[in-house]
């Protein structure tokens, strides 16, 4: 379905005038704005979405801080502090996005009251951003998959139960509370209706539930349902009072995908609306998977245009500004390629008039505890490009020279982009052209003389020695060049034996890097040479299968536990500089499987339980690998959503025998609506040893 846009369309003459405004700062993008100082948090001056978009680039994401559970500091980050927004503003960002998941702080039907303490905390964080003049996007984040787009399945018929209206009623009441709390905030506060609404791409294709106790669900909205949701939430916000009738609201399509937005997103006729999409492409590069360690080929750049231009044509050209709500990398790719990629994404955003917002989730760049940027260059590239400046590049971040050899000349490709190279510095020393380096006539290539490099990196120097040059240009970010002395990396072991299928922790391989850096990993069967995973990738493994720290290469237990007993796996570690490798062989030895326990908690009746009506809670334990327990203790607890215990049953002298299920059951009558969590645990006699403890064996939603 083609996108439905605002009507009437902007006349051509008016459109051209608007485009001239958009391009007045350079190639395209945003009008310049004086840096705002401390703003009046509660002073509202209506601006259109187009006007705001011109003042918001570049943007930064707080990441999952207020999205995390069970508490704010759970996912990679400490709780948010005011200093974060001081540092983000000082770095040059002009907007922030604050993702919030409200789920666990929402009360039961029919009112769905948000915990006032949660609203207070979110308001505190929002105010910190607004006080620093930052445009601030506040949203409903992982509530998406938790409940907004989740449709139940009838366990008897296998048909979907239509939870859409109930979920939309809940979301509307949530948004009315959020909008009501923030209705008098500055115009720099924007509302984003829902992050990445599920589109069903990853759902199992089934027609009936495989387990009636755990029915499959439809975890997505159709395009039509999603457009209806956007319209309904927009109306709820617009009628919530205060300044919300003219507050900017952000809406997106399925998964905030650009192609889905172009095809499906309906944007109502409202000058205070922005469309949004996210960009994590190409996935193999941004996740450092399957050997894709570089970015920047003509094909890579064409792919970026292929995704961005239709968004521009569909929305921006027709007067609808666009928020690129997230872009970034999931792990840390090679530093130069990462900066080059960021520049391309942000520069394209500037060209097409999008507002780019960098996803920086705590382990990526800004260190929130130390208040430093792990990669200043990447940050500067984003900020400068987001302000419309041209960044220049020198073809690499790290140049490697083998230990024991005099360094030769180093040739660097230059991409000046119309800038001038104003100087190269080593500390306070400024390199002299003609003596330390030379540039070709076209200014597209530079040769750094080996004689100069030798002064910094003697041939007999220690492996890992590093000296940094800094290239400065008439515009844009400085570019560092690390000159590194390296030797062959050394593994402590070249052969290891692991228990087949029974590794309990990731495998740490001690390594002396000697100035090198791990680039990627290949894993093949030592006997056949066939890849152990993703054969099409020629043995290269993907994100999550490997990481490195200062002294180890770390391989995930999941991929190694998939190797059969008696197999040998050849692991090829590929390092920077390119062509540097080391190998280790890992043998999987058969082991006797350890005894274990399979458990399940069922609730009857299986249809939606009601308050003050009896339910049967049934817990079952099965023996695995011959496990047996004599006269153990079973503990079943039921807690409400706040963690308060509302019911507990203890069963003593419960013996588990191999091949025989052990079941306990009891009747419980919930007194109130809401969410309840069943805990299920099993101990040896007299509670001496805990055999398993499941904190969330079953979730019960009582209506």
GIWO-V920006 format. One record per residue. N is the residue number from 1. PHI is phi in whole degrees, -180 to 180 (none if undefined). PSI is psi in degrees with one decimal (none if undefined). Layout:
# GIWO-V920006
n=N phi=PHI psi=PSI
n=N phi=PHI psi=PSI
This chain:
# GIWO-V920006
n=1 phi=none psi=127.0
n=2 phi=-66 psi=150.4
n=3 phi=-66 psi=135.9
n=4 phi=-95 psi=122.9
n=5 phi=-109 psi=173.6
n=6 phi=-62 psi=143.7
n=7 phi=-128 psi=142.0
n=8 phi=-77 psi=156.1
n=9 phi=-69 psi=157.0
n=10 phi=-69 psi=130.0
n=11 phi=-59 psi=154.2
n=12 phi=-58 psi=-43.7
n=13 phi=-64 psi=-43.0
n=14 phi=-66 psi=-37.2
n=15 phi=-62 psi=-44.1
n=16 phi=-64 psi=-37.9
n=17 phi=-64 psi=-41.6
n=18 phi=-64 psi=-40.5
n=19 phi=-66 psi=-35.0
n=20 phi=-64 psi=-38.5
n=21 phi=-63 psi=-41.9
n=22 phi=-64 psi=-32.8
n=23 phi=-98 psi=6.8
n=24 phi=-68 psi=-22.0
n=25 phi=-86 psi=-5.6
n=26 phi=158 psi=-133.4
n=27 phi=-63 psi=-39.6
n=28 phi=-176 psi=-170.6
n=29 phi=106 psi=-114.8
n=30 phi=-127 psi=147.4
n=31 phi=-72 psi=146.5
n=32 phi=-71 psi=146.7
n=33 phi=-136 psi=138.5
n=34 phi=-61 psi=142.0
n=35 phi=-61 psi=125.0
n=36 phi=-74 psi=147.7
n=37 phi=-94 psi=-154.8
n=38 phi=-64 psi=122.3
n=39 phi=-93 psi=163.4
n=40 phi=-80 psi=111.4
n=41 phi=-59 psi=-35.8
n=42 phi=-108 psi=13.9
n=43 phi=-97 psi=120.5
n=44 phi=-110 psi=127.3
n=45 phi=-130 psi=109.0
n=46 phi=-58 psi=130.9
n=47 phi=-129 psi=147.0
n=48 phi=-75 psi=166.1
n=49 phi=-62 psi=-36.6
n=50 phi=-63 psi=-44.1
n=51 phi=-64 psi=-42.4
n=52 phi=-64 psi=-41.5
n=53 phi=-59 psi=-33.8
n=54 phi=-68 psi=-20.4
n=55 phi=-109 psi=1.2
n=56 phi=-100 psi=-16.9
n=57 phi=-85 psi=137.3
n=58 phi=-89 psi=162.9
n=59 phi=-121 psi=163.5
n=60 phi=-138 psi=140.8
n=61 phi=-97 psi=134.3
n=62 phi=-69 psi=-11.7
n=63 phi=76 psi=-148.1
n=64 phi=-92 psi=19.6
n=65 phi=-58 psi=-55.9
n=66 phi=-87 psi=5.2
n=67 phi=-100 psi=-15.1
n=68 phi=-74 psi=155.8
n=69 phi=-145 psi=150.6
n=70 phi=-77 psi=-14.9
n=71 phi=-143 psi=175.1
n=72 phi=-63 psi=-27.3
n=73 phi=-97 psi=17.9
n=74 phi=-81 psi=-28.2
n=75 phi=-117 psi=85.9
n=76 phi=73 psi=-12.2
n=77 phi=-129 psi=150.6
n=78 phi=-75 psi=165.9
n=79 phi=-56 psi=149.3
n=80 phi=-62 psi=141.9
n=81 phi=-129 psi=160.8
n=82 phi=-62 psi=-31.7
n=83 phi=-63 psi=-26.3
n=84 phi=-56 psi=-46.6
n=85 phi=-75 psi=-27.1
n=86 phi=-62 psi=-46.0
n=87 phi=-70 psi=-38.0
n=88 phi=-66 psi=-42.5
n=89 phi=-65 psi=-43.5
n=90 phi=-64 psi=-29.7
n=91 phi=-72 psi=-16.9
n=92 phi=112 psi=-0.6
n=93 phi=-73 psi=147.5
n=94 phi=-116 psi=-1.2
n=95 phi=-153 psi=157.3
n=96 phi=-136 psi=152.3
n=97 phi=-116 psi=130.0
n=98 phi=-116 psi=94.6
n=99 phi=-72 psi=136.2
n=100 phi=-135 psi=130.7
n=101 phi=-104 psi=123.6
n=102 phi=-99 psi=-11.1
n=103 phi=-44 psi=-59.7
n=104 phi=-71 psi=-9.5
n=105 phi=-106 psi=11.3
n=106 phi=-101 psi=131.2
n=107 phi=-78 psi=-179.4
n=108 phi=-75 psi=168.0
n=109 phi=-63 psi=156.1
n=110 phi=-93 psi=-5.3
n=111 phi=-94 psi=-26.3
n=112 phi=53 psi=52.5
n=113 phi=-73 psi=128.7
n=114 phi=-79 psi=135.6
n=115 phi=-53 psi=122.1
n=116 phi=-56 psi=-32.7
n=117 phi=-64 psi=-34.0
n=118 phi=-67 psi=-45.0
n=119 phi=-62 psi=-39.5
n=120 phi=-61 psi=-45.0
n=121 phi=-66 psi=-44.3
n=122 phi=-63 psi=-40.8
n=123 phi=-63 psi=-39.3
n=124 phi=-59 psi=-46.3
n=125 phi=-67 psi=-42.6
n=126 phi=-60 psi=-43.4
n=127 phi=-63 psi=-37.3
n=128 phi=-58 psi=-41.6
n=129 phi=-70 psi=-46.4
n=130 phi=-64 psi=-35.5
n=131 phi=-62 psi=-22.1
n=132 phi=-100 psi=15.1
n=133 phi=74 psi=15.5
n=134 phi=-87 psi=128.7
n=135 phi=-60 psi=137.0
n=136 phi=-131 psi=123.6
n=137 phi=-103 psi=119.3
n=138 phi=-111 psi=133.4
n=139 phi=-136 psi=180.0
n=140 phi=-107 psi=117.0
n=141 phi=-103 psi=-96.5
n=142 phi=-81 psi=5.7
n=143 phi=-57 psi=-26.0
n=144 phi=-44 psi=-71.3
n=145 phi=-75 psi=-22.3
n=146 phi=-69 psi=-37.2
n=147 phi=-158 psi=-30.9
n=148 phi=-61 psi=-44.3
n=149 phi=-104 psi=17.3
n=150 phi=-99 psi=120.5
n=151 phi=-114 psi=129.0
n=152 phi=-77 psi=164.5
n=153 phi=-118 psi=133.4
n=154 phi=-67 psi=120.9
n=155 phi=-68 psi=-16.8
n=156 phi=-90 psi=-51.1
n=157 phi=-89 psi=-20.4
n=158 phi=76 psi=7.3
n=159 phi=-94 psi=154.1
n=160 phi=-66 psi=135.8
n=161 phi=-87 psi=131.8
n=162 phi=-77 psi=89.7
n=163 phi=-89 psi=1.2
n=164 phi=-57 psi=-50.3
n=165 phi=-64 psi=-39.9
n=166 phi=-64 psi=-44.1
n=167 phi=-65 psi=-39.8
n=168 phi=-68 psi=-35.9
n=169 phi=-62 psi=-43.0
n=170 phi=-65 psi=-46.7
n=171 phi=-63 psi=-40.0
n=172 phi=-62 psi=-42.2
n=173 phi=-69 psi=-34.2
n=174 phi=-64 psi=-46.6
n=175 phi=-67 psi=-33.5
n=176 phi=-63 psi=-37.0
n=177 phi=-71 psi=-43.6
n=178 phi=-63 psi=-49.3
n=179 phi=-62 psi=-38.3
n=180 phi=-66 psi=-40.5
n=181 phi=-65 psi=-38.0
n=182 phi=-105 psi=15.3
n=183 phi=-65 psi=-23.5
n=184 phi=-104 psi=11.4
n=185 phi=-75 psi=166.9
n=186 phi=-55 psi=156.2
n=187 phi=-63 psi=-13.0
n=188 phi=-79 psi=-3.3
n=189 phi=-91 psi=123.3
n=190 phi=-112 psi=150.1
n=191 phi=-108 psi=131.8
n=192 phi=-111 psi=121.7
n=193 phi=-61 psi=-50.6
n=194 phi=-160 psi=130.3
n=195 phi=-76 psi=131.1
n=196 phi=40 psi=63.5
n=197 phi=-57 psi=130.4
n=198 phi=-61 psi=143.2
n=199 phi=-117 psi=8.7
n=200 phi=84 psi=5.3
n=201 phi=-61 psi=-34.1
n=202 phi=-103 psi=11.2
n=203 phi=-81 psi=146.0
n=204 phi=-65 psi=140.3
n=205 phi=-89 psi=90.6
n=206 phi=-129 psi=159.4
n=207 phi=-111 psi=-14.3
n=208 phi=-148 psi=151.5
n=209 phi=-66 psi=142.1
n=210 phi=-85 psi=-22.1
n=211 phi=-138 psi=110.8
n=212 phi=-62 psi=-20.0
n=213 phi=-79 psi=-23.4
n=214 phi=-131 psi=69.1
n=215 phi=-63 psi=142.0
n=216 phi=-66 psi=158.0
n=217 phi=-134 psi=157.7
n=218 phi=-90 psi=107.9
n=219 phi=-98 psi=50.0
n=220 phi=-160 psi=163.6
n=221 phi=-108 psi=146.5
n=222 phi=-73 psi=162.5
n=223 phi=-55 psi=-38.9
n=224 phi=-66 psi=-42.4
n=225 phi=-65 psi=-39.3
n=226 phi=-66 psi=-43.0
n=227 phi=-63 psi=-40.2
n=228 phi=-63 psi=-39.4
n=229 phi=-61 psi=-47.8
n=230 phi=-58 psi=-44.8
n=231 phi=-62 psi=-43.6
n=232 phi=-67 psi=-43.3
n=233 phi=-69 psi=-35.6
n=234 phi=-61 psi=-43.7
n=235 phi=-62 psi=-41.8
n=236 phi=-62 psi=-41.0
n=237 phi=-69 psi=-45.6
n=238 phi=-63 psi=-28.7
n=239 phi=-101 psi=14.6
n=240 phi=-90 psi=1.7
n=241 phi=94 psi=-177.3
n=242 phi=61 psi=-134.6
n=243 phi=-98 psi=10.3
n=244 phi=-73 psi=-13.7
n=245 phi=-65 psi=-25.6
n=246 phi=-127 psi=26.4
n=247 phi=-84 psi=147.0
n=248 phi=-76 psi=132.4
n=249 phi=-122 psi=141.3
n=250 phi=-113 psi=131.3
n=251 phi=-132 psi=150.9
n=252 phi=-138 psi=176.9
n=253 phi=-102 psi=-167.5
n=254 phi=-57 psi=127.5
n=255 phi=58 psi=17.4
n=256 phi=50 psi=39.7
n=257 phi=-89 psi=136.4
n=258 phi=-65 psi=-42.4
n=259 phi=-67 psi=-36.9
n=260 phi=-67 psi=-37.4
n=261 phi=-63 psi=-45.0
n=262 phi=-61 psi=-40.0
n=263 phi=-81 psi=-34.2
n=264 phi=-124 psi=-25.5
n=265 phi=-70 psi=123.2
n=266 phi=-96 psi=125.9
n=267 phi=-112 psi=111.8
n=268 phi=-61 psi=163.3
n=269 phi=-76 psi=93.4
n=270 phi=-156 psi=117.5
n=271 phi=-72 psi=-3.9
n=272 phi=-110 psi=34.9
n=273 phi=-119 psi=142.4
n=274 phi=-122 psi=144.9
n=275 phi=-90 psi=160.6
n=276 phi=-142 psi=154.3
n=277 phi=-152 psi=163.8
n=278 phi=-117 psi=154.5
n=279 phi=-137 psi=109.0
n=280 phi=-129 psi=64.7
n=281 phi=-135 psi=140.5
n=282 phi=-80 psi=137.0
n=283 phi=-58 psi=-43.3
n=284 phi=-57 psi=-34.9
n=285 phi=-77 psi=-49.6
n=286 phi=-69 psi=-15.6
n=287 phi=-107 psi=4.0
n=288 phi=51 psi=52.4
n=289 phi=-113 psi=150.7
n=290 phi=57 psi=32.9
n=291 phi=80 psi=7.2
n=292 phi=-86 psi=89.0
n=293 phi=-102 psi=-2.1
n=294 phi=-135 psi=159.8
n=295 phi=-145 psi=143.7
n=296 phi=138 psi=7.0
n=297 phi=-70 psi=163.0
n=298 phi=-55 psi=-34.9
n=299 phi=-67 psi=-39.4
n=300 phi=-60 psi=-45.7
n=301 phi=-68 psi=-36.3
n=302 phi=-66 psi=-36.0
n=303 phi=-63 psi=-40.9
n=304 phi=-59 psi=-46.3
n=305 phi=-63 psi=-38.3
n=306 phi=-62 psi=-32.3
n=307 phi=-85 psi=-35.6
n=308 phi=-83 psi=-42.3
n=309 phi=-62 psi=-41.6
n=310 phi=-60 psi=-32.8
n=311 phi=-66 psi=-43.2
n=312 phi=-61 psi=-48.4
n=313 phi=-63 psi=-37.8
n=314 phi=-79 psi=-34.1
n=315 phi=-118 psi=-64.8
n=316 phi=-59 psi=-44.1
n=317 phi=-61 psi=-22.9
n=318 phi=-107 psi=20.1
n=319 phi=89 psi=10.1
n=320 phi=-109 psi=108.0
n=321 phi=-68 psi=158.9
n=322 phi=-129 psi=133.1
n=323 phi=-102 psi=116.3
n=324 phi=-82 psi=87.8
n=325 phi=-67 psi=-26.1
n=326 phi=-149 psi=137.4
n=327 phi=-153 psi=156.6
n=328 phi=162 psi=-162.9
n=329 phi=-127 psi=145.8
n=330 phi=-80 psi=-30.5
n=331 phi=-130 psi=-171.8
n=332 phi=-101 psi=95.4
n=333 phi=-69 psi=178.8
n=334 phi=-54 psi=135.1
n=335 phi=-62 psi=-43.6
n=336 phi=-66 psi=-46.5
n=337 phi=-61 psi=-37.3
n=338 phi=-64 psi=-47.7
n=339 phi=-64 psi=-39.3
n=340 phi=-64 psi=-40.5
n=341 phi=-66 psi=-47.1
n=342 phi=-58 psi=-43.1
n=343 phi=-59 psi=-43.4
n=344 phi=-64 psi=-43.1
n=345 phi=-65 psi=-46.3
n=346 phi=-73 psi=-37.7
n=347 phi=-64 psi=-41.1
n=348 phi=-65 psi=-37.6
n=349 phi=-61 psi=-44.1
n=350 phi=-62 psi=-44.1
n=351 phi=-59 psi=-43.4
n=352 phi=-94 psi=2.3
n=353 phi=80 psi=21.7
n=354 phi=-87 psi=159.6
n=355 phi=-101 psi=106.6
n=356 phi=-84 psi=133.1
n=357 phi=-124 psi=114.5
n=358 phi=-73 psi=125.6
n=359 phi=-85 psi=113.6
n=360 phi=-134 psi=93.3
n=361 phi=-99 psi=36.3
n=362 phi=96 psi=-46.3
n=363 phi=-97 psi=2.1
n=364 phi=-88 psi=-70.4
n=365 phi=-131 psi=-67.0
n=366 phi=-73 psi=118.5
n=367 phi=-87 psi=109.1
n=368 phi=-76 psi=-20.9
n=369 phi=-81 psi=-49.0
n=370 phi=-82 psi=-15.3
n=371 phi=60 psi=45.1
n=372 phi=-133 psi=160.0
n=373 phi=-96 psi=125.0
n=374 phi=-67 psi=-30.7
n=375 phi=-133 psi=88.8
n=376 phi=-59 psi=-37.3
n=377 phi=-65 psi=-45.7
n=378 phi=-60 psi=-43.0
n=379 phi=-62 psi=-46.4
n=380 phi=-65 psi=-37.9
n=381 phi=-61 psi=-44.9
n=382 phi=-63 psi=-47.9
n=383 phi=-65 psi=-48.2
n=384 phi=-63 psi=-44.2
n=385 phi=-65 psi=-37.1
n=386 phi=-68 psi=-21.4
n=387 phi=-93 psi=2.1
n=388 phi=96 psi=3.3
n=389 phi=-80 psi=157.2
n=390 phi=-94 psi=124.1
n=391 phi=-90 psi=141.7
n=392 phi=-105 psi=156.1
n=393 phi=-137 psi=153.6
n=394 phi=-121 psi=14.5
n=395 phi=87 psi=-13.1
n=396 phi=-167 psi=159.7
n=397 phi=-104 psi=-35.4
n=398 phi=-123 psi=130.3
n=399 phi=-117 psi=127.4
n=400 phi=-108 psi=141.2
n=401 phi=-133 psi=125.6
n=402 phi=-66 psi=140.3
n=403 phi=-63 psi=140.6
n=404 phi=89 psi=-2.3
n=405 phi=-123 psi=142.5
n=406 phi=-68 psi=133.4
n=407 phi=-69 psi=140.7
n=408 phi=-91 psi=-177.0
n=409 phi=-63 psi=146.7
n=410 phi=-114 psi=120.9
n=411 phi=-98 psi=126.8
n=412 phi=-117 psi=126.4
n=413 phi=-76 psi=136.0
n=414 phi=-109 psi=134.7
n=415 phi=-121 psi=89.4
n=416 phi=-80 psi=-26.8
n=417 phi=63 psi=27.4
n=418 phi=96 psi=-8.2
n=419 phi=-80 psi=170.4
n=420 phi=-111 psi=141.4
n=421 phi=-76 psi=115.6
n=422 phi=-96 psi=-11.1
n=423 phi=168 psi=153.7
n=424 phi=-123 psi=131.4
n=425 phi=-128 psi=141.3
n=426 phi=-118 psi=100.7
n=427 phi=64 psi=-124.5
n=428 phi=-92 psi=-7.5
n=429 phi=-81 psi=130.1
n=430 phi=-100 psi=123.3
n=431 phi=-64 psi=148.8
n=432 phi=-104 psi=122.4
n=433 phi=-67 psi=136.8
n=434 phi=95 psi=-27.5
n=435 phi=-107 psi=-46.3
n=436 phi=-98 psi=-26.9
n=437 phi=-158 psi=167.6
n=438 phi=-144 psi=148.2
n=439 phi=-117 psi=147.7
n=440 phi=-75 psi=169.2
n=441 phi=-63 psi=-34.3
n=442 phi=-79 psi=-5.5
n=443 phi=59 psi=34.9
n=444 phi=-110 psi=-3.4
n=445 phi=-152 psi=142.8
n=446 phi=-129 psi=143.0
n=447 phi=-116 psi=118.8
n=448 phi=-93 psi=119.9
n=449 phi=-69 psi=138.6
n=450 phi=-60 psi=-32.5
n=451 phi=-62 psi=-39.6
n=452 phi=-68 psi=-43.6
n=453 phi=-61 psi=-38.4
n=454 phi=-62 psi=-29.9
n=455 phi=-66 psi=-30.4
n=456 phi=-90 psi=-34.1
n=457 phi=-126 psi=84.8
n=458 phi=-58 psi=147.7
n=459 phi=-57 psi=-34.0
n=460 phi=-90 psi=10.7
n=461 phi=-66 psi=160.9
n=462 phi=-70 psi=139.3
n=463 phi=-62 psi=135.1
n=464 phi=98 psi=-8.8
n=465 phi=-62 psi=141.9
n=466 phi=-142 psi=136.9
n=467 phi=-128 psi=142.7
n=468 phi=-117 psi=129.8
n=469 phi=-101 psi=149.6
n=470 phi=-123 psi=123.5
n=471 phi=-97 psi=127.7
n=472 phi=-117 psi=146.6
n=473 phi=-130 psi=167.3
n=474 phi=-66 psi=-18.0
n=475 phi=-156 psi=154.5
n=476 phi=88 psi=-176.3
n=477 phi=-75 psi=147.2
n=478 phi=-63 psi=153.8
n=479 phi=-121 psi=122.8
n=480 phi=-86 psi=152.3
n=481 phi=-131 psi=115.0
n=482 phi=-91 psi=121.4
n=483 phi=-96 psi=117.5
n=484 phi=-124 psi=130.3
n=485 phi=-90 psi=128.7
n=486 phi=-134 psi=160.8
n=487 phi=-137 psi=171.8
n=488 phi=-59 psi=128.4
n=489 phi=-65 psi=147.4
n=490 phi=-121 psi=125.2
n=491 phi=-90 psi=140.2
n=492 phi=-64 psi=-36.7
n=493 phi=-132 psi=144.7
n=494 phi=-109 psi=-5.3
n=495 phi=-139 psi=132.2
n=496 phi=-137 psi=152.7
n=497 phi=-120 psi=134.0
n=498 phi=-126 psi=155.4
n=499 phi=-73 psi=123.6
n=500 phi=-60 psi=122.0
n=501 phi=69 psi=10.7
n=502 phi=-131 psi=16.6
n=503 phi=-64 psi=129.8
n=504 phi=-96 psi=-18.8
n=505 phi=-133 psi=160.8
n=506 phi=-61 psi=150.6
n=507 phi=-88 psi=117.7
n=508 phi=-97 psi=122.4
n=509 phi=-107 psi=108.5
n=510 phi=-62 psi=135.1
n=511 phi=-143 psi=139.9
n=512 phi=-99 psi=108.3
n=513 phi=-72 psi=-31.8
n=514 phi=55 psi=42.2
n=515 phi=91 psi=-10.4
n=516 phi=-85 psi=170.9
n=517 phi=-134 psi=142.1
n=518 phi=-69 psi=130.1
n=519 phi=-101 psi=-52.1
n=520 phi=-162 psi=176.0
n=521 phi=-137 psi=137.8
n=522 phi=-116 psi=145.1
n=523 phi=-136 psi=120.8
n=524 phi=-133 psi=156.4
n=525 phi=-68 psi=127.2
n=526 phi=-65 psi=-29.3
n=527 phi=-81 psi=-39.7
n=528 phi=-107 psi=-18.6
n=529 phi=78 psi=2.6
n=530 phi=-79 psi=143.3
n=531 phi=-58 psi=142.9
n=532 phi=-82 psi=-10.6
n=533 phi=-159 psi=145.4
n=534 phi=48 psi=68.3
n=535 phi=-55 psi=-33.6
n=536 phi=-62 psi=-21.2
n=537 phi=-92 psi=10.1
n=538 phi=59 psi=31.1
n=539 phi=95 psi=-13.1
n=540 phi=-68 psi=136.5
n=541 phi=-101 psi=174.8
n=542 phi=-115 psi=179.2
n=543 phi=-49 psi=134.4
n=544 phi=94 psi=-20.0
n=545 phi=-81 psi=-22.7
n=546 phi=-151 psi=149.0
n=547 phi=-145 psi=176.8
n=548 phi=-139 psi=153.3
n=549 phi=-128 psi=-167.0
n=550 phi=-65 psi=-21.6
n=551 phi=-130 psi=1.4
n=552 phi=-143 psi=152.3
n=553 phi=-100 psi=132.2
n=554 phi=-118 psi=121.5
n=555 phi=-106 psi=140.0
n=556 phi=-71 psi=142.0
n=557 phi=-65 psi=-27.5
n=558 phi=-64 psi=-46.2
n=559 phi=-72 psi=-35.1
n=560 phi=-74 psi=-34.1
n=561 phi=-69 psi=-12.9
n=562 phi=-82 psi=-5.2
n=563 phi=-84 psi=135.1
n=564 phi=-74 psi=157.2
n=565 phi=-57 psi=139.2
n=566 phi=86 psi=-6.1
n=567 phi=-84 psi=155.9
n=568 phi=-122 psi=133.1
n=569 phi=-114 psi=123.5
n=570 phi=-90 psi=123.2
n=571 phi=-112 psi=117.2
n=572 phi=-104 psi=115.4
n=573 phi=-93 psi=122.6
n=574 phi=-106 psi=130.3
n=575 phi=-117 psi=162.3
n=576 phi=-88 psi=135.3
n=577 phi=-73 psi=154.5
n=578 phi=-56 psi=138.8
n=579 phi=97 psi=-7.0
n=580 phi=-93 psi=123.1
n=581 phi=-136 psi=161.7
n=582 phi=-146 psi=150.8
n=583 phi=-127 psi=149.0
n=584 phi=-142 psi=142.6
n=585 phi=-110 psi=127.6
n=586 phi=-114 psi=120.5
n=587 phi=-98 psi=134.3
n=588 phi=-99 psi=114.4
n=589 phi=-100 psi=134.5
n=590 phi=-64 psi=136.8
n=591 phi=-133 psi=153.7
n=592 phi=-71 psi=126.4
n=593 phi=-63 psi=141.3
n=594 phi=-77 psi=145.0
n=595 phi=-60 psi=149.0
n=596 phi=-155 psi=-171.9
n=597 phi=-141 psi=135.2
n=598 phi=-109 psi=132.6
n=599 phi=-137 psi=155.5
n=600 phi=-152 psi=140.4
n=601 phi=-115 psi=127.9
n=602 phi=-115 psi=153.8
n=603 phi=-128 psi=129.1
n=604 phi=-122 psi=139.2
n=605 phi=-72 psi=161.2
n=606 phi=-82 psi=-16.4
n=607 phi=-73 psi=171.6
n=608 phi=-55 psi=118.0
n=609 phi=-70 psi=151.7
n=610 phi=-117 psi=149.6
n=611 phi=-64 psi=143.7
n=612 phi=65 psi=20.4
n=613 phi=-121 psi=139.8
n=614 phi=-68 psi=141.6
n=615 phi=-122 psi=149.4
n=616 phi=-103 psi=120.4
n=617 phi=-101 psi=122.8
n=618 phi=-127 psi=124.8
n=619 phi=-114 psi=132.6
n=620 phi=-127 psi=137.1
n=621 phi=-121 psi=133.8
n=622 phi=-119 psi=143.3
n=623 phi=-79 psi=137.5
n=624 phi=-118 psi=135.0
n=625 phi=56 psi=39.1
n=626 phi=81 psi=12.7
n=627 phi=-61 psi=138.0
n=628 phi=-144 psi=145.9
n=629 phi=-137 psi=131.5
n=630 phi=-101 psi=120.0
n=631 phi=51 psi=56.1
n=632 phi=-82 psi=178.7
n=633 phi=-119 psi=125.4
n=634 phi=-103 psi=131.0
n=635 phi=-121 psi=122.8
n=636 phi=-120 psi=123.4
n=637 phi=-124 psi=147.4
n=638 phi=-123 psi=123.2
n=639 phi=-116 psi=152.3
n=640 phi=-82 psi=-178.8
n=641 phi=-64 psi=-21.6
n=642 phi=-90 psi=1.3
n=643 phi=90 psi=7.2
n=644 phi=-82 psi=131.7
n=645 phi=-75 psi=125.6
n=646 phi=-113 psi=-14.3
n=647 phi=-160 psi=143.9
n=648 phi=-148 psi=136.1
n=649 phi=-129 psi=131.4
n=650 phi=-119 psi=130.5
n=651 phi=-121 psi=115.0
n=652 phi=-93 psi=159.9
n=653 phi=56 psi=47.9
n=654 phi=-103 psi=109.3
n=655 phi=-94 psi=131.0
n=656 phi=-104 psi=127.1
n=657 phi=-116 psi=144.9
n=658 phi=-56 psi=132.0
n=659 phi=84 psi=-3.4
n=660 phi=-121 psi=125.5
n=661 phi=-70 psi=145.1
n=662 phi=-113 psi=117.9
n=663 phi=-127 psi=138.7
n=664 phi=-127 psi=150.4
n=665 phi=-151 psi=155.2
n=666 phi=-156 psi=163.4
n=667 phi=-101 psi=135.3
n=668 phi=-136 psi=137.9
n=669 phi=-116 psi=103.6
n=670 phi=-66 psi=137.5
n=671 phi=-92 psi=-20.9
n=672 phi=-135 psi=157.8
n=673 phi=-70 psi=161.1
n=674 phi=134 psi=-173.2
n=675 phi=-97 psi=133.8
n=676 phi=-126 psi=145.6
n=677 phi=-121 psi=126.1
n=678 phi=-96 psi=124.3
n=679 phi=-101 psi=139.4
n=680 phi=-136 psi=122.4
n=681 phi=-143 psi=159.9
n=682 phi=-139 psi=131.8
n=683 phi=-126 psi=159.2
n=684 phi=-74 psi=176.8
n=685 phi=-51 psi=136.0
n=686 phi=60 psi=28.8
n=687 phi=64 psi=25.3
n=688 phi=-69 psi=-40.5
n=689 phi=-137 psi=132.2
n=690 phi=-83 psi=122.1
n=691 phi=-89 psi=-37.9
n=692 phi=-160 psi=155.6
n=693 phi=-145 psi=114.0
n=694 phi=-110 psi=107.3
n=695 phi=-70 psi=-21.9
n=696 phi=-140 psi=63.8
n=697 phi=-69 psi=-26.1
n=698 phi=-160 psi=138.8
n=699 phi=-106 psi=129.7
n=700 phi=-116 psi=120.9
n=701 phi=-99 psi=107.2
n=702 phi=-96 psi=126.5
n=703 phi=-95 psi=none
